[in-house]
C-alpha cells in the first residue's frame, strides 16, 4: 500500500486506494500498484492481467473506456455510452487536429518539460541513440526521419513520442534493455504512434479537454501533466497492437533478431506478474504483456523467420548505452531550451475557440459565394 501511495502521490494527488475485483471477469485486482492520472481526476487505475480491462480501484469499480469520437479514455457511467461526456455534449472538438496544431502543442509541451523534468545526456550516448532512432524511423511509415532520443533521469519505465519524432526515454527504460535489437523494438513502437498520428492527436485532445474542463478558456492546460497522462494511458489497445506490428516489421527490415522483442515482452510479463511498481505505468498504458506476446509471436510465424536469426548488437549497446556507461557518463542537459519571444510558437488556448469561430465563419462565407456562383 505504501508503494501504491507513493506512485499515486507522484501526480500530486492524494487519494484513498481500495482493492476490488475486475468488473469484467471478476479477477482480483491485487498485485501491481495503481496509477493515477490528471485526465481522469486522479482516480487510481489498474489493468486486469487476465482480461486486460482497465478499471478504477473503488469498492464498486468503474471501467475505463475509449471515446469513439476523441479516442481519449473516460470512466463509464450508468448510460453505457461509447462517447465521453464532452463529445456527447459537443464541447470537445471531433475533427482530428491538423499537423500545425500538433506542432504548436509540442512546442508548449517542450517548454513545460524543460522546466520540470530532469534531462540527462552525453555526446556518445546521444549520438548513438539518435543513429538507431533514425535508422528505425526510415522503416516506419510516415515517421519523421530527423528525430532524436532525449533521456530522462527517472527509474520507472517511461517512453513518450512527440509529434516531431522526438522520443523521451527514461533511464529506467534504457537500463532495462539488453541489446540494440530491443532498443529498436521500443523506438519503433513509439515512432509508429508518430507515423499513425496518434502522438499529435492525443496531446492536442488532452490539452483541449483540460481547457474545457478548467473553465472554458479561463485557464490553460498543464502540459507536464498532459505528457504524463499520455505515458500512463497510452493510445488504446488497437493502436498499441498496431505499433508493435510496425516495430517488428522495422526490425526485420533492418536485419535485427525479432526474438529480442519476444524476450523484452517476456521480461515485462514477469515483472508485471510479480507486481513491480516500476512497470505499473507501462502495464496500464498497454494491453497485457501476455496478449502482446502472443500477437508478436504470431507475427513472427507469419513472416520469414527462416531468413536468419538476425543481429542484436549486444556488446555495442552495452558499451555505449549500458548500465556502466550511463552511470559514469551522463550529465544534466537542457534539450528543450526556453525559446525567445521572437521565435517561440505559442498556442493561445484561451483564444482557440475564437480562431475556430473565425474559421467557421470564413467557411460559411466561402460556401455562400460558391453557392451564388453555381
N, C-alpha and C positions, 0 to 999 in steps of 0.2 A: 504493500500500500504506500509506503514512503517513496519508493521509486516512482510509482504512478503519480503521486502528488508532485514530485519534483519535475517530472516530464511535463505535466499539465501546467505547472507554475511557470515554465519557460515561456508560455504565451502571455504571462502577466495576468492570468485569470485563476482565481482560487475557487474550486468547486468541490462538492462532496461526491465521492465516487461510490457507486453501487455496483454490485456484481449481479447479473441476471442472465437468463438463458437467451439463446438466439431466437428471435421471433419467427424465423423461417423454418429451422429444423429442430429447435429445442436443445441444441448442443450447449454445453457450459461455456460461458464467455471468460472463465478464469484462465489465466495464463499471461499472455503478453500485455504489458501496460497499455492503458487507453491513451488516446491523443486528443487534445482539444484544438479547435481552430476558431479564428475570429469570425469567419464566414458563417459558421453555424453557432454563433453566440457562446462560444467557449464550452459547449456541452461535450463531455468526454465521449469518445467514439472508439469502437473496436470493430474488427472484421472477424467473422466466424471462420475458423480454419477448416471447418467441414464443408459448408455450403458456399462460403465466400460472401455472405450477406454482411453489409456494414450497418451497424446499429448503435444506438446510444446505450449508456450503461445505467439507465434509470431502472427503478423497480419494475416499471412497465415499459420495456424498451421500444423505441421507435426506429424504423428502418431509414437509412439514408438512400434517397432515390436520386436519379439524374434527370433534370428537367428536359423534356422533349424539345423545348424551344431554345433556351440559352445554354443547355448542356452542363450547367453547374449543379452541384449537389444541393439537395434540400431535404428537410425532415418530413416524413409522411404525416398525414393527418387523417381525420375521420372520413373525408370525402374521397380518398383514394385516387386523387388526380395524378396525372403524369406531368403536370406543369407546376412550377413553383408559383407562389402567391404573386410575386412581382410580374411574371409573364402573364399569369391569368388575369391580372388587373390591367395589364397594358403599361405598367410603369417602366418595365425594362425593355430595352431595345431588342427586337427579334432578329433583324438583319445582321449577318456576320460583319464584324468590324473590318475595315479595309486596312491595307498594309501601312498607310501613312499614320493611322491612328495607333496601330500596334507599335510602330517605331517610336512615336511620341510617348506612348505609355512606357516603353522600355527606358526611355531617357529619364522618366520620373523614377522608375524602379532603381536604376543605377544610382541616381542622386541620393535616394534614401538609403540604399545599401552601403554606399561609400562611407556614410557616417555611422553606421550601426553594426556592420559585420566585420569580423577580424580576418582580413585577407592576407595571404602569405604567398611567397613565391621565391624562385631562384632562376637565374639565367638558364642553367642546363635543364632543369625540370620543366620550366615554362616552354622552352623551345621544343623539347621532346613531346610534351602533351599537345602542343599546337600542331606539330607534324602529324601525329597519329589522328588527331581530330580532322584535319583537312583531308587526309587520305580517306578516312571513313566517309566524310561528307561528300566526296566525289562519287560515292556509290549509293547514296541515299537520294531518292527522287526529290527534287525541288529544295534540297538543303543548301544553305549558303556555303560557299567554299572559302570564306575568309574569316571564319570564327576563331575562337580561342578558348582555352580552358583556364578558369580562374579558381584558385584553391581557397577554401575557407577553413580556418582553424576551428574545427568542430568535430567532436568524437562520434556523433551519430552519423549514420549512413544517409547522406543527403545528396541529391542531384537535382539540378534545375536547368532547363534550357530556356534561354531568352530568344525572342523572335529573330534577332540578328544572327543566331547561330553560336553565340557565346554560351558556354556550358559552365555553370557553377558546380564545383565538385568539392565535397568536404574531405578533410584529411582522413576521417573515419572510412569513407567510401574508397579512397585511393589505397589506404593501407590494407584494406581487406582483400584487394585484388591480388591474384597470384602471378599473372603474366599479362603480356601485351594483348593477347587474344581476348582475355576477359575485359580489358580496358576498351578494346574495340567494340565489344558487345554492349557495354554500358553507354559509351559515347554514341554508338549507332542507334540505340534505343531513344536517347534524348534527342538526337538530330532528326529522327523520324517524326517526333512530335512537332519539330520546327517545320519540316518539309510538308507535313499534312496540315499545317496552320493551327494545330492545337495550342501551341505555346502562346502565340499572339492573341488568339481569340479568348483564351481563358483569362489572361492577365487583364485584357480590356474589360471583359464582362465582370470580373471580380471588382475592378475599380468602379465601374458603373453601378453595380449593385450596392457597393459600400456607400457611394454617393447618395443614391436614392434613400437608402435606409438611414443615413446620417441626417437627413433633413432636407432633401430636395435642393441641393446646391448650397446649403449653408456651411457645409464642412466637406473638405476633400478626403479621399481615401488615404489610409496608412499603407504606403507601398511596401514597407518591410513586412507588414502582416500579410499583404497580398501575395508576396513571394513565398512566405512560409505556408500560407493556405494552399498554394498550388503544389508545393512539395508534399504536403501531408494529405491532400485529397486527390491528387493525380488528375487524369483526363477521362476517367471512365474505363471500365473493363475492356470494352471493344477497342478503344484506341490503344490501350496498353498491350493487348494481344497483337494488334497490327504493328506496333512499334517493335515488339520482339521479333516478328517475322521479317521486318525490314532490316533489323540489325543482323539477323542470321544470314540473310541474303548478301549484305555488305561484307560480312566476314568471309563468306565463301568466295565472293568476287575478288577479295584481296588475298586469298590464299591462307587465311587463318584456320586453325583447327576449331571447328564449331563445337566440338566436345567440351571446350573450355566454357562455353555458355551453360552447358549442362552441369558442369562442376560448380559453377557460380550459383546456379539456382538450387542445387542440392544443398550447398552450404547455407543458403538463405533459408531453405526449408528447415534445416536442423536448428538454426538459431531462432527461427520463429516458433518452432515446436517447443523449445525449452524456455520461451518467454523472455528472450533477450531484449531489453529495452532499447538498445542501440539500433535495432531494426524495426522498432514499432511504427515509425512514420512510413518507412518503406512498405511494411506489411499493410498498413491502412490504405495507402495510395494505389496499390497494385492488387490484381487478383491473387488468390493464394498461390504460394510458390509451387505447390503440388500441381495445380492446374496449368500454370505457366510451363512447368517442366514437361508435362505430358504433351502440350502443344509444340514445344520446341523439339522434343524428341520425334514427334510426328513429322515436323517439317524436315528434319534430318533424314528420316526414312524415305521421304518423297523426293528429296534432292539427290544429287550424285555423290553419295558418300564414298563410292569406290574410287573417287578421283585422288585419294591420298589423305593422309592424316592432317596435313597442313602444318603451318608453323604456329608456335606460341610465343617465341621470343622472350622466354622467361628471364634469362640472365641479363639481357639488355634492360628489361623493365626493372628488375631488382637493383641494378647498378645505378640507374638514373632516377627511378621513382619508387624504389622500395623503402622499407621502414628506416633503414640506416641512413640512406640519402636524405630522406625527409627530416629525420631527427637532427641532422647536423647542418643541412644546407639551406634551410628556409628562413626568410626574414620577412617582417611586415612590409606590405606593399599597398599602394593605392591604385588599383586597376581602373577605378572609375573616378577620375579627378573631378572636382566640382567645376562645372563649366562656367565660363564667364558670361555676363549678361548679353554679350554680343553674339555668342554662338549657341546658347542654350535653347533647346527645343522644349517648349513648355506646353503641357496640356492644361488648359484652364478649365477644370472640370465644372466650376461654377457657371461658366458661360457656354458649356457644351450644348445644353438644351437650346440656347439662343441660336447657336450655329446650325443645329439640326432644323430649327424652325425656319430660319432663313433659307436653308437648302430646300425645305419642303415648299416654301412659298415660290422659290425660283422654279422648281419643277412644275408647279401648278401654272405659272405664267407661261412657261415653255409649251406645256401641253395645250393651253388655251390658244396660243399663237399657232401651233401646229394644226389644231382643230379648225381654226379660222382659215388657214391656207387650204385645207382639204375641202 
